[in-house]
Amino acid sequence: MNTDQAAPESQVEIEAKNEDLATEATAEEQQTAELTEHEATIDELKQALAQAEQKAQDNWDKAVRAQAEMENLKRRTQRDLEDAHKFALTAFAKELLPVVDSLELGLQAATGDSAEVQKFREGSELTIKQFQSVFAKFNITVVDPVGQPFNPEHHQAMVMQAVEGAEPNTVVNVFQKGYLLNGRLLRPAMVVVAKAAEKPASDTPSIDEQA
């Protein structure tokens, strides 16, 4: 008998090898499953991270908008308070204007050299100066625009007329003075506005007349 010839594997050895191969295959499958599960977990984590980042960005945008709205509200409130302070006297000041108008008209109508007229004029002038002092204290300014360009924001044109030597669209007379309170119009000045003089009709006969 040739002793170098390999003995055939026993059934036990074959089964052992098959078990080893099966174990290796199972291990590879388990490792593949674990890798797949690990990759899925990474993808889920990436997706969760992206959602968290988006949510954080949305919350940041909301916070920025809320801050901007608060700043705008603060500015509007401050402006409203300033306006309320500046223009609290609007109604009262408007009630005073006719009184000043009457004093000025009475002063213009007081003519003559008698002692009574002089006393009336002095009293009226003093009262008007007191009104002017109070107006200046509360930033009430007069609009008396004679010679100035017509401003529709502060002036009310009562008449348009041609005035020799006056530039068109300038104020040539004031019927009633206007007033501003802290730059806001209390009452427009009622004015006469110059317009361009009408061109005289040509004396040169037309072609039909010459014919």
mmCIF file of the C-alpha atoms, coordinates in Angstrom:
data_MODEL
# 
_entry.id   MODEL 
# 
loop_
_atom_site.group_PDB 
_atom_site.id 
_atom_site.type_symbol 
_atom_site.label_atom_id 
_atom_site.label_alt_id 
_atom_site.label_comp_id 
_atom_site.label_asym_id 
_atom_site.label_entity_id 
_atom_site.label_seq_id 
_atom_site.pdbx_PDB_ins_code 
_atom_site.Cartn_x 
_atom_site.Cartn_y 
_atom_site.Cartn_z 
_atom_site.occupancy 
_atom_site.B_iso_or_equiv 
_atom_site.pdbx_formal_charge 
_atom_site.auth_seq_id 
_atom_site.auth_comp_id 
_atom_site.auth_asym_id 
_atom_site.auth_atom_id 
_atom_site.pdbx_PDB_model_num 
ATOM 1   C CA . MET A 1 1   ? 0.000   0.000   0.000   1.00 0.00 ? 1   MET A CA 1 
ATOM 2   C CA . ASN A 1 2   ? 1.237   3.457   -0.942  1.00 0.00 ? 2   ASN A CA 1 
ATOM 3   C CA . THR A 1 3   ? 1.578   5.350   2.331   1.00 0.00 ? 3   THR A CA 1 
ATOM 4   C CA . ASP A 1 4   ? 1.942   8.773   0.514   1.00 0.00 ? 4   ASP A CA 1 
ATOM 5   C CA . GLN A 1 5   ? -1.631  8.723   -0.765  1.00 0.00 ? 5   GLN A CA 1 
ATOM 6   C CA . ALA A 1 6   ? -3.876  11.064  1.290   1.00 0.00 ? 6   ALA A CA 1 
ATOM 7   C CA . ALA A 1 7   ? -6.542  9.396   3.243   1.00 0.00 ? 7   ALA A CA 1 
ATOM 8   C CA . PRO A 1 8   ? -10.026 10.377  2.250   1.00 0.00 ? 8   PRO A CA 1 
ATOM 9   C CA . GLU A 1 9   ? -11.672 12.895  4.548   1.00 0.00 ? 9   GLU A CA 1 
ATOM 10  C CA . SER A 1 10  ? -14.030 11.493  7.012   1.00 0.00 ? 10  SER A CA 1 
ATOM 11  C CA . GLN A 1 11  ? -17.641 12.498  7.144   1.00 0.00 ? 11  GLN A CA 1 
ATOM 12  C CA . VAL A 1 12  ? -16.969 14.287  10.397  1.00 0.00 ? 12  VAL A CA 1 
ATOM 13  C CA . GLU A 1 13  ? -14.224 16.407  8.864   1.00 0.00 ? 13  GLU A CA 1 
ATOM 14  C CA . ILE A 1 14  ? -16.420 17.332  5.893   1.00 0.00 ? 14  ILE A CA 1 
ATOM 15  C CA . GLU A 1 15  ? -19.256 18.372  8.164   1.00 0.00 ? 15  GLU A CA 1 
ATOM 16  C CA . ALA A 1 16  ? -16.820 20.417  10.269  1.00 0.00 ? 16  ALA A CA 1 
ATOM 17  C CA . LYS A 1 17  ? -15.587 22.278  7.203   1.00 0.00 ? 17  LYS A CA 1 
ATOM 18  C CA . ASN A 1 18  ? -19.118 22.883  6.040   1.00 0.00 ? 18  ASN A CA 1 
ATOM 19  C CA . GLU A 1 19  ? -19.969 24.272  9.465   1.00 0.00 ? 19  GLU A CA 1 
ATOM 20  C CA . ASP A 1 20  ? -16.909 26.536  9.312   1.00 0.00 ? 20  ASP A CA 1 
ATOM 21  C CA . LEU A 1 21  ? -17.930 27.792  5.857   1.00 0.00 ? 21  LEU A CA 1 
ATOM 22  C CA . ALA A 1 22  ? -21.474 28.361  7.052   1.00 0.00 ? 22  ALA A CA 1 
ATOM 23  C CA . THR A 1 23  ? -20.179 30.196  10.100  1.00 0.00 ? 23  THR A CA 1 
ATOM 24  C CA . GLU A 1 24  ? -17.970 32.405  7.914   1.00 0.00 ? 24  GLU A CA 1 
ATOM 25  C CA . ALA A 1 25  ? -20.878 33.119  5.554   1.00 0.00 ? 25  ALA A CA 1 
ATOM 26  C CA . THR A 1 26  ? -23.107 33.955  8.491   1.00 0.00 ? 26  THR A CA 1 
ATOM 27  C CA . ALA A 1 27  ? -20.424 36.247  9.909   1.00 0.00 ? 27  ALA A CA 1 
ATOM 28  C CA . GLU A 1 28  ? -20.045 38.002  6.544   1.00 0.00 ? 28  GLU A CA 1 
ATOM 29  C CA . GLU A 1 29  ? -23.793 38.398  6.234   1.00 0.00 ? 29  GLU A CA 1 
ATOM 30  C CA . GLN A 1 30  ? -23.969 39.732  9.776   1.00 0.00 ? 30  GLN A CA 1 
ATOM 31  C CA . GLN A 1 31  ? -21.113 42.131  9.067   1.00 0.00 ? 31  GLN A CA 1 
ATOM 32  C CA . THR A 1 32  ? -22.819 43.270  5.846   1.00 0.00 ? 32  THR A CA 1 
ATOM 33  C CA . ALA A 1 33  ? -26.086 43.760  7.733   1.00 0.00 ? 33  ALA A CA 1 
ATOM 34  C CA . GLU A 1 34  ? -24.282 45.703  10.437  1.00 0.00 ? 34  GLU A CA 1 
ATOM 35  C CA . LEU A 1 35  ? -22.620 47.934  7.795   1.00 0.00 ? 35  LEU A CA 1 
ATOM 36  C CA . THR A 1 36  ? -25.955 48.502  6.079   1.00 0.00 ? 36  THR A CA 1 
ATOM 37  C CA . GLU A 1 37  ? -27.575 49.297  9.416   1.00 0.00 ? 37  GLU A CA 1 
ATOM 38  C CA . HIS A 1 38  ? -24.649 51.596  10.283  1.00 0.00 ? 38  HIS A CA 1 
ATOM 39  C CA . GLU A 1 39  ? -24.949 53.443  6.949   1.00 0.00 ? 39  GLU A CA 1 
ATOM 40  C CA . ALA A 1 40  ? -28.695 53.802  7.487   1.00 0.00 ? 40  ALA A CA 1 
ATOM 41  C CA . THR A 1 41  ? -28.027 55.210  10.957  1.00 0.00 ? 41  THR A CA 1 
ATOM 42  C CA . ILE A 1 42  ? -25.536 57.723  9.511   1.00 0.00 ? 42  ILE A CA 1 
ATOM 43  C CA . ASP A 1 43  ? -28.063 58.795  6.874   1.00 0.00 ? 43  ASP A CA 1 
ATOM 44  C CA . GLU A 1 44  ? -30.715 59.226  9.551   1.00 0.00 ? 44  GLU A CA 1 
ATOM 45  C CA . LEU A 1 45  ? -28.324 61.248  11.666  1.00 0.00 ? 45  LEU A CA 1 
ATOM 46  C CA . LYS A 1 46  ? -27.400 63.423  8.678   1.00 0.00 ? 46  LYS A CA 1 
ATOM 47  C CA . GLN A 1 47  ? -31.075 63.982  7.904   1.00 0.00 ? 47  GLN A CA 1 
ATOM 48  C CA . ALA A 1 48  ? -31.827 64.776  11.554  1.00 0.00 ? 48  ALA A CA 1 
ATOM 49  C CA . LEU A 1 49  ? -28.865 67.179  11.628  1.00 0.00 ? 49  LEU A CA 1 
ATOM 50  C CA . ALA A 1 50  ? -30.064 68.922  8.457   1.00 0.00 ? 50  ALA A CA 1 
ATOM 51  C CA . GLN A 1 51  ? -33.562 69.263  9.927   1.00 0.00 ? 51  GLN A CA 1 
ATOM 52  C CA . ALA A 1 52  ? -32.132 70.610  13.191  1.00 0.00 ? 52  ALA A CA 1 
ATOM 53  C CA . GLU A 1 53  ? -29.994 73.129  11.295  1.00 0.00 ? 53  GLU A CA 1 
ATOM 54  C CA . GLN A 1 54  ? -32.992 74.240  9.229   1.00 0.00 ? 54  GLN A CA 1 
ATOM 55  C CA . LYS A 1 55  ? -35.103 74.590  12.359  1.00 0.00 ? 55  LYS A CA 1 
ATOM 56  C CA . ALA A 1 56  ? -32.337 76.580  14.040  1.00 0.00 ? 56  ALA A CA 1 
ATOM 57  C CA . GLN A 1 57  ? -32.083 78.858  10.991  1.00 0.00 ? 57  GLN A CA 1 
ATOM 58  C CA . ASP A 1 58  ? -35.866 79.345  10.963  1.00 0.00 ? 58  ASP A CA 1 
ATOM 59  C CA . ASN A 1 59  ? -35.828 80.202  14.660  1.00 0.00 ? 59  ASN A CA 1 
ATOM 60  C CA . TRP A 1 60  ? -32.943 82.608  14.080  1.00 0.00 ? 60  TRP A CA 1 
ATOM 61  C CA . ASP A 1 61  ? -34.816 84.311  11.234  1.00 0.00 ? 61  ASP A CA 1 
ATOM 62  C CA . LYS A 1 62  ? -37.890 84.616  13.449  1.00 0.00 ? 62  LYS A CA 1 
ATOM 63  C CA . ALA A 1 63  ? -35.790 86.088  16.243  1.00 0.00 ? 63  ALA A CA 1 
ATOM 64  C CA . VAL A 1 64  ? -34.199 88.604  13.860  1.00 0.00 ? 64  VAL A CA 1 
ATOM 65  C CA . ARG A 1 65  ? -37.610 89.620  12.472  1.00 0.00 ? 65  ARG A CA 1 
ATOM 66  C CA . ALA A 1 66  ? -39.030 89.924  15.977  1.00 0.00 ? 66  ALA A CA 1 
ATOM 67  C CA . GLN A 1 67  ? -36.090 92.115  16.996  1.00 0.00 ? 67  GLN A CA 1 
ATOM 68  C CA . ALA A 1 68  ? -36.546 94.302  13.905  1.00 0.00 ? 68  ALA A CA 1 
ATOM 69  C CA . GLU A 1 69  ? -40.280 94.623  14.601  1.00 0.00 ? 69  GLU A CA 1 
ATOM 70  C CA . MET A 1 70  ? -39.555 95.596  18.196  1.00 0.00 ? 70  MET A CA 1 
ATOM 71  C CA . GLU A 1 71  ? -37.087 98.254  17.024  1.00 0.00 ? 71  GLU A CA 1 
ATOM 72  C CA . ASN A 1 72  ? -39.616 99.600  14.518  1.00 0.00 ? 72  ASN A CA 1 
ATOM 73  C CA . LEU A 1 73  ? -42.327 99.648  17.185  1.00 0.00 ? 73  LEU A CA 1 
ATOM 74  C CA . LYS A 1 74  ? -39.981 101.440 19.551  1.00 0.00 ? 74  LYS A CA 1 
ATOM 75  C CA . ARG A 1 75  ? -39.145 104.065 16.925  1.00 0.00 ? 75  ARG A CA 1 
ATOM 76  C CA . ARG A 1 76  ? -42.816 104.546 16.001  1.00 0.00 ? 76  ARG A CA 1 
ATOM 77  C CA . THR A 1 77  ? -43.779 104.891 19.653  1.00 0.00 ? 77  THR A CA 1 
ATOM 78  C CA . GLN A 1 78  ? -40.992 107.387 20.244  1.00 0.00 ? 78  GLN A CA 1 
ATOM 79  C CA . ARG A 1 79  ? -42.018 109.359 17.151  1.00 0.00 ? 79  ARG A CA 1 
ATOM 80  C CA . ASP A 1 80  ? -45.662 109.341 18.224  1.00 0.00 ? 80  ASP A CA 1 
ATOM 81  C CA . LEU A 1 81  ? -44.693 110.592 21.666  1.00 0.00 ? 81  LEU A CA 1 
ATOM 82  C CA . GLU A 1 82  ? -42.569 113.345 20.164  1.00 0.00 ? 82  GLU A CA 1 
ATOM 83  C CA . ASP A 1 83  ? -45.397 114.344 17.803  1.00 0.00 ? 83  ASP A CA 1 
ATOM 84  C CA . ALA A 1 84  ? -47.882 114.336 20.666  1.00 0.00 ? 84  ALA A CA 1 
ATOM 85  C CA . HIS A 1 85  ? -45.565 116.596 22.622  1.00 0.00 ? 85  HIS A CA 1 
ATOM 86  C CA . LYS A 1 86  ? -44.843 118.896 19.679  1.00 0.00 ? 86  LYS A CA 1 
ATOM 87  C CA . PHE A 1 87  ? -48.397 119.247 18.431  1.00 0.00 ? 87  PHE A CA 1 
ATOM 88  C CA . ALA A 1 88  ? -50.406 119.036 21.648  1.00 0.00 ? 88  ALA A CA 1 
ATOM 89  C CA . LEU A 1 89  ? -51.156 122.765 21.309  1.00 0.00 ? 89  LEU A CA 1 
ATOM 90  C CA . THR A 1 90  ? -52.493 122.519 17.749  1.00 0.00 ? 90  THR A CA 1 
ATOM 91  C CA . ALA A 1 91  ? -56.196 122.981 18.586  1.00 0.00 ? 91  ALA A CA 1 
ATOM 92  C CA . PHE A 1 92  ? -55.487 125.691 21.166  1.00 0.00 ? 92  PHE A CA 1 
ATOM 93  C CA . ALA A 1 93  ? -53.150 127.576 18.821  1.00 0.00 ? 93  ALA A CA 1 
ATOM 94  C CA . LYS A 1 94  ? -55.764 127.537 16.054  1.00 0.00 ? 94  LYS A CA 1 
ATOM 95  C CA . GLU A 1 95  ? -58.248 129.139 18.450  1.00 0.00 ? 95  GLU A CA 1 
ATOM 96  C CA . LEU A 1 96  ? -55.773 131.958 19.157  1.00 0.00 ? 96  LEU A CA 1 
ATOM 97  C CA . LEU A 1 97  ? -55.139 132.871 15.516  1.00 0.00 ? 97  LEU A CA 1 
ATOM 98  C CA . PRO A 1 98  ? -58.474 134.697 14.950  1.00 0.00 ? 98  PRO A CA 1 
ATOM 99  C CA . VAL A 1 99  ? -57.755 136.757 18.061  1.00 0.00 ? 99  VAL A CA 1 
ATOM 100 C CA . VAL A 1 100 ? -54.413 137.868 16.633  1.00 0.00 ? 100 VAL A CA 1 
ATOM 101 C CA . ASP A 1 101 ? -56.081 138.550 13.264  1.00 0.00 ? 101 ASP A CA 1 
ATOM 102 C CA . SER A 1 102 ? -58.654 140.815 14.949  1.00 0.00 ? 102 SER A CA 1 
ATOM 103 C CA . LEU A 1 103 ? -55.960 142.738 16.811  1.00 0.00 ? 103 LEU A CA 1 
ATOM 104 C CA . GLU A 1 104 ? -53.953 143.291 13.639  1.00 0.00 ? 104 GLU A CA 1 
ATOM 105 C CA . LEU A 1 105 ? -57.019 144.356 11.628  1.00 0.00 ? 105 LEU A CA 1 
ATOM 106 C CA . GLY A 1 106 ? -58.048 146.732 14.392  1.00 0.00 ? 106 GLY A CA 1 
ATOM 107 C CA . LEU A 1 107 ? -54.547 148.201 14.447  1.00 0.00 ? 107 LEU A CA 1 
ATOM 108 C CA . GLN A 1 108 ? -54.639 148.731 10.672  1.00 0.00 ? 108 GLN A CA 1 
ATOM 109 C CA . ALA A 1 109 ? -58.040 150.411 10.924  1.00 0.00 ? 109 ALA A CA 1 
ATOM 110 C CA . ALA A 1 110 ? -57.007 152.716 13.758  1.00 0.00 ? 110 ALA A CA 1 
ATOM 111 C CA . THR A 1 111 ? -56.071 155.893 11.905  1.00 0.00 ? 111 THR A CA 1 
ATOM 112 C CA . GLY A 1 112 ? -55.916 159.420 13.153  1.00 0.00 ? 112 GLY A CA 1 
ATOM 113 C CA . ASP A 1 113 ? -53.837 161.469 15.546  1.00 0.00 ? 113 ASP A CA 1 
ATOM 114 C CA . SER A 1 114 ? -56.192 161.719 18.507  1.00 0.00 ? 114 SER A CA 1 
ATOM 115 C CA . ALA A 1 115 ? -55.038 160.636 21.943  1.00 0.00 ? 115 ALA A CA 1 
ATOM 116 C CA . GLU A 1 116 ? -57.647 157.879 22.077  1.00 0.00 ? 116 GLU A CA 1 
ATOM 117 C CA . VAL A 1 117 ? -56.438 156.391 18.781  1.00 0.00 ? 117 VAL A CA 1 
ATOM 118 C CA . GLN A 1 118 ? -52.826 156.541 19.915  1.00 0.00 ? 118 GLN A CA 1 
ATOM 119 C CA . LYS A 1 119 ? -53.653 154.770 23.166  1.00 0.00 ? 119 LYS A CA 1 
ATOM 120 C CA . PHE A 1 120 ? -55.595 152.111 21.258  1.00 0.00 ? 120 PHE A CA 1 
ATOM 121 C CA . ARG A 1 121 ? -52.704 151.590 18.888  1.00 0.00 ? 121 ARG A CA 1 
ATOM 122 C CA . GLU A 1 122 ? -50.194 151.330 21.703  1.00 0.00 ? 122 GLU A CA 1 
ATOM 123 C CA . GLY A 1 123 ? -52.359 148.810 23.559  1.00 0.00 ? 123 GLY A CA 1 
ATOM 124 C CA . SER A 1 124 ? -52.928 146.738 20.447  1.00 0.00 ? 124 SER A CA 1 
ATOM 125 C CA . GLU A 1 125 ? -49.237 146.729 19.530  1.00 0.00 ? 125 GLU A CA 1 
ATOM 126 C CA . LEU A 1 126 ? -48.283 145.661 23.042  1.00 0.00 ? 126 LEU A CA 1 
ATOM 127 C CA . THR A 1 127 ? -50.843 142.832 23.019  1.00 0.00 ? 127 THR A CA 1 
ATOM 128 C CA . ILE A 1 128 ? -49.677 141.656 19.594  1.00 0.00 ? 128 ILE A CA 1 
ATOM 129 C CA . LYS A 1 129 ? -46.056 141.618 20.805  1.00 0.00 ? 129 LYS A CA 1 
ATOM 130 C CA . GLN A 1 130 ? -47.102 139.511 23.779  1.00 0.00 ? 130 GLN A CA 1 
ATOM 131 C CA . PHE A 1 131 ? -48.807 137.057 21.437  1.00 0.00 ? 131 PHE A CA 1 
ATOM 132 C CA . GLN A 1 132 ? -45.701 136.952 19.262  1.00 0.00 ? 132 GLN A CA 1 
ATOM 133 C CA . SER A 1 133 ? -43.549 136.241 22.320  1.00 0.00 ? 133 SER A CA 1 
ATOM 134 C CA . VAL A 1 134 ? -45.809 133.359 23.361  1.00 0.00 ? 134 VAL A CA 1 
ATOM 135 C CA . PHE A 1 135 ? -45.856 132.021 19.796  1.00 0.00 ? 135 PHE A CA 1 
ATOM 136 C CA . ALA A 1 136 ? -42.051 132.100 19.636  1.00 0.00 ? 136 ALA A CA 1 
ATOM 137 C CA . LYS A 1 137 ? -41.832 130.241 22.954  1.00 0.00 ? 137 LYS A CA 1 
ATOM 138 C CA . PHE A 1 138 ? -43.942 127.388 21.592  1.00 0.00 ? 138 PHE A CA 1 
ATOM 139 C CA . ASN A 1 139 ? -42.349 127.438 18.122  1.00 0.00 ? 139 ASN A CA 1 
ATOM 140 C CA . ILE A 1 140 ? -45.334 128.918 16.314  1.00 0.00 ? 140 ILE A CA 1 
ATOM 141 C CA . THR A 1 141 ? -44.041 130.822 13.288  1.00 0.00 ? 141 THR A CA 1 
ATOM 142 C CA . VAL A 1 142 ? -45.823 133.221 10.977  1.00 0.00 ? 142 VAL A CA 1 
ATOM 143 C CA . VAL A 1 143 ? -46.144 132.707 7.215   1.00 0.00 ? 143 VAL A CA 1 
ATOM 144 C CA . ASP A 1 144 ? -46.111 136.157 5.584   1.00 0.00 ? 144 ASP A CA 1 
ATOM 145 C CA . PRO A 1 145 ? -44.745 135.410 2.101   1.00 0.00 ? 145 PRO A CA 1 
ATOM 146 C CA . VAL A 1 146 ? -44.926 138.729 0.217   1.00 0.00 ? 146 VAL A CA 1 
ATOM 147 C CA . GLY A 1 147 ? -42.351 138.646 -2.589  1.00 0.00 ? 147 GLY A CA 1 
ATOM 148 C CA . GLN A 1 148 ? -41.711 134.924 -2.174  1.00 0.00 ? 148 GLN A CA 1 
ATOM 149 C CA . PRO A 1 149 ? -42.482 132.177 -4.707  1.00 0.00 ? 149 PRO A CA 1 
ATOM 150 C CA . PHE A 1 150 ? -45.912 130.639 -4.302  1.00 0.00 ? 150 PHE A CA 1 
ATOM 151 C CA . ASN A 1 151 ? -45.746 127.478 -2.183  1.00 0.00 ? 151 ASN A CA 1 
ATOM 152 C CA . PRO A 1 152 ? -48.940 125.383 -2.373  1.00 0.00 ? 152 PRO A CA 1 
ATOM 153 C CA . GLU A 1 153 ? -47.973 123.559 0.829   1.00 0.00 ? 153 GLU A CA 1 
ATOM 154 C CA . HIS A 1 154 ? -48.077 126.779 2.879   1.00 0.00 ? 154 HIS A CA 1 
ATOM 155 C CA . HIS A 1 155 ? -50.056 129.211 0.723   1.00 0.00 ? 155 HIS A CA 1 
ATOM 156 C CA . GLN A 1 156 ? -53.623 129.319 -0.546  1.00 0.00 ? 156 GLN A CA 1 
ATOM 157 C CA . ALA A 1 157 ? -54.026 131.347 -3.734  1.00 0.00 ? 157 ALA A CA 1 
ATOM 158 C CA . MET A 1 158 ? -57.140 133.493 -3.586  1.00 0.00 ? 158 MET A CA 1 
ATOM 159 C CA . VAL A 1 159 ? -56.504 135.557 -6.731  1.00 0.00 ? 159 VAL A CA 1 
ATOM 160 C CA . MET A 1 160 ? -54.170 135.356 -9.739  1.00 0.00 ? 160 MET A CA 1 
ATOM 161 C CA . GLN A 1 161 ? -53.462 138.708 -11.335 1.00 0.00 ? 161 GLN A CA 1 
ATOM 162 C CA . ALA A 1 162 ? -50.906 140.354 -13.572 1.00 0.00 ? 162 ALA A CA 1 
ATOM 163 C CA . VAL A 1 163 ? -48.755 142.821 -11.609 1.00 0.00 ? 163 VAL A CA 1 
ATOM 164 C CA . GLU A 1 164 ? -46.239 145.018 -13.363 1.00 0.00 ? 164 GLU A CA 1 
ATOM 165 C CA . GLY A 1 165 ? -42.692 144.354 -12.203 1.00 0.00 ? 165 GLY A CA 1 
ATOM 166 C CA . ALA A 1 166 ? -43.605 141.148 -10.316 1.00 0.00 ? 166 ALA A CA 1 
ATOM 167 C CA . GLU A 1 167 ? -42.258 137.760 -11.318 1.00 0.00 ? 167 GLU A CA 1 
ATOM 168 C CA . PRO A 1 168 ? -44.978 135.305 -12.338 1.00 0.00 ? 168 PRO A CA 1 
ATOM 169 C CA . ASN A 1 169 ? -45.954 132.822 -9.614  1.00 0.00 ? 169 ASN A CA 1 
ATOM 170 C CA . THR A 1 170 ? -44.760 135.073 -6.777  1.00 0.00 ? 170 THR A CA 1 
ATOM 171 C CA . VAL A 1 171 ? -46.879 136.349 -3.889  1.00 0.00 ? 171 VAL A CA 1 
ATOM 172 C CA . VAL A 1 172 ? -47.712 140.029 -4.308  1.00 0.00 ? 172 VAL A CA 1 
ATOM 173 C CA . ASN A 1 173 ? -50.188 140.463 -1.447  1.00 0.00 ? 173 ASN A CA 1 
ATOM 174 C CA . VAL A 1 174 ? -51.341 138.612 1.684   1.00 0.00 ? 174 VAL A CA 1 
ATOM 175 C CA . PHE A 1 175 ? -55.005 138.714 2.690   1.00 0.00 ? 175 PHE A CA 1 
ATOM 176 C CA . GLN A 1 176 ? -54.406 136.671 5.822   1.00 0.00 ? 176 GLN A CA 1 
ATOM 177 C CA . LYS A 1 177 ? -51.156 135.434 7.345   1.00 0.00 ? 177 LYS A CA 1 
ATOM 178 C CA . GLY A 1 178 ? -50.511 131.748 7.792   1.00 0.00 ? 178 GLY A CA 1 
ATOM 179 C CA . TYR A 1 179 ? -48.911 129.952 10.730  1.00 0.00 ? 179 TYR A CA 1 
ATOM 180 C CA . LEU A 1 180 ? -46.772 126.865 11.379  1.00 0.00 ? 180 LEU A CA 1 
ATOM 181 C CA . LEU A 1 181 ? -46.427 124.851 14.592  1.00 0.00 ? 181 LEU A CA 1 
ATOM 182 C CA . ASN A 1 182 ? -43.059 123.091 14.784  1.00 0.00 ? 182 ASN A CA 1 
ATOM 183 C CA . GLY A 1 183 ? -42.935 123.163 10.998  1.00 0.00 ? 183 GLY A CA 1 
ATOM 184 C CA . ARG A 1 184 ? -46.436 121.714 10.562  1.00 0.00 ? 184 ARG A CA 1 
ATOM 185 C CA . LEU A 1 185 ? -49.049 123.885 8.905   1.00 0.00 ? 185 LEU A CA 1 
ATOM 186 C CA . LEU A 1 186 ? -51.625 125.352 11.258  1.00 0.00 ? 186 LEU A CA 1 
ATOM 187 C CA . ARG A 1 187 ? -53.232 127.600 8.678   1.00 0.00 ? 187 ARG A CA 1 
ATOM 188 C CA . PRO A 1 188 ? -52.208 128.491 5.120   1.00 0.00 ? 188 PRO A CA 1 
ATOM 189 C CA . ALA A 1 189 ? -51.557 132.084 4.161   1.00 0.00 ? 189 ALA A CA 1 
ATOM 190 C CA . MET A 1 190 ? -54.270 133.453 1.869   1.00 0.00 ? 190 MET A CA 1 
ATOM 191 C CA . VAL A 1 191 ? -52.435 135.254 -0.906  1.00 0.00 ? 191 VAL A CA 1 
ATOM 192 C CA . VAL A 1 192 ? -52.564 137.032 -4.233  1.00 0.00 ? 192 VAL A CA 1 
ATOM 193 C CA . VAL A 1 193 ? -50.258 135.465 -6.805  1.00 0.00 ? 193 VAL A CA 1 
ATOM 194 C CA . ALA A 1 194 ? -48.753 137.225 -9.793  1.00 0.00 ? 194 ALA A CA 1 
ATOM 195 C CA . LYS A 1 195 ? -49.331 135.781 -13.232 1.00 0.00 ? 195 LYS A CA 1 
ATOM 196 C CA . ALA A 1 196 ? -47.671 136.509 -16.544 1.00 0.00 ? 196 ALA A CA 1 
ATOM 197 C CA . ALA A 1 197 ? -49.036 139.537 -18.343 1.00 0.00 ? 197 ALA A CA 1 
ATOM 198 C CA . GLU A 1 198 ? -51.217 138.762 -21.332 1.00 0.00 ? 198 GLU A CA 1 
ATOM 199 C CA . LYS A 1 199 ? -49.573 139.495 -24.630 1.00 0.00 ? 199 LYS A CA 1 
ATOM 200 C CA . PRO A 1 200 ? -51.344 142.232 -26.582 1.00 0.00 ? 200 PRO A CA 1 
ATOM 201 C CA . ALA A 1 201 ? -52.985 141.221 -29.830 1.00 0.00 ? 201 ALA A CA 1 
ATOM 202 C CA . SER A 1 202 ? -50.777 141.822 -32.864 1.00 0.00 ? 202 SER A CA 1 
ATOM 203 C CA . ASP A 1 203 ? -51.646 144.944 -34.900 1.00 0.00 ? 203 ASP A CA 1 
ATOM 204 C CA . THR A 1 204 ? -50.109 143.469 -38.067 1.00 0.00 ? 204 THR A CA 1 
ATOM 205 C CA . PRO A 1 205 ? -52.896 142.600 -40.515 1.00 0.00 ? 205 PRO A CA 1 
ATOM 206 C CA . SER A 1 206 ? -53.191 138.996 -41.559 1.00 0.00 ? 206 SER A CA 1 
ATOM 207 C CA . ILE A 1 207 ? -52.725 137.837 -45.129 1.00 0.00 ? 207 ILE A CA 1 
ATOM 208 C CA . ASP A 1 208 ? -56.506 137.615 -45.618 1.00 0.00 ? 208 ASP A CA 1 
ATOM 209 C CA . GLU A 1 209 ? -56.940 141.229 -44.438 1.00 0.00 ? 209 GLU A CA 1 
ATOM 210 C CA . GLN A 1 210 ? -54.176 142.399 -46.780 1.00 0.00 ? 210 GLN A CA 1 
ATOM 211 C CA . ALA A 1 211 ? -55.887 140.648 -49.646 1.00 0.00 ? 211 ALA A CA 1 
# 
